[in-house]
Amino acid sequence: MRSSIRALALAATLLGTAAAAQDYPSRPIRLLLPFAGGTDAVARLLALKLSPALGQQVLPEQRLGAGGNIAHRAAAEAAPDGYTLLMAAPPLVINPLLNAQAGFDPLRDFVAIARLTAIPNVLLVHTKVQAKTLGELIALARASPGKLTYGSGGVGSANHLAVELLKSKTNIDILHVPYKSATLALTGLLAGEVDVVAVAASSAAAYVKDGRLRALAVLDAKRSSAMPEVPTAAEAGTPLVAVNWYVLLAPAATPRDIVLRLNAEAVRAINAPDLRERLEAIGGEPVSGSPEDAAAFLKREYEQWGKVIREAHITAE
């Protein structure tokens, strides 16, 4: 009896949501942000365009904490009516792989709306390291296993896993030194505390330009506009992709017509010339596609990082 009542209640909710979708949107839309920094910057750029296009305010709302999981859970549990959205980044798929108690399933609890942009990571070394190419770094690591060190923003962070992906593909041993943030890891590299770091190309461009750090490879399928002279990892002989991506999501069961409306407006917004220019200033480029493209991308990311985490036996601290 209780199961029947729950099923009827869910059906009534979905019917009501479907009816409301015809007038969507009729009130402001919350865009939950798990992080500050790049997530906040991309969200606010998107909201500037989406608000007039939809005829309602899109309001970025930071829900920081628990490695992003406060916002992830809040979005997963929100009503599937299009009035609560999530600006997702790599921790969305990484966190549940590290911690079974994360409280959400990144593939089941959300519907993908659109990929927005990606800011590539670049593999950097301190100038004291005797490697001017990715191939030379790999050779150096193989010659002295465990001697080289790399910094990251902490266990399970995107830049931690980026180097673990490199290690997995090349069978090298580099010692991990976790910091409290990627910014502190980059500072540690500048000070010579560690030998290698993978960070957003836009964050490192100035240090590479003035000669304080050496860039070996961009961890993307194409070169970065922030440092176009640096080859991709594939061009350097070791194909791998580890980027800081941003995808717009809604709670699962959000009506299809709302998802399609949001996809169309988000893709139009992110490709607007003024937004493209502002994205390039932070090292990003627009990424277009359908909701299905975005869902397939999330699945690939989940599978790639799941493999890395299992093989390296990484667990949440």
VENJOGI-V89958 format. One line per field, one symbol per residue. burial: + if it has 24 or more other ideal C-beta (glycine too) atoms within 12 Angstrom, else -. Layout:
burial->???
This chain:
burial->----------------+---+--++---+++++++-++++++++++++++--++-+-++++-+---++++++++++-+++++++++++++++++++++---+-+-++-++++++++++++++++++--+-+-++--++-++------+++++++++++++++++++++++-+++-++++-++++++++++---++++++++++++-++----++++++++--+++++--++++--+-+-++++++++++++++++--++++++++++++++---++-++--++++++++-+--++-++--++-+++-++--+-+---
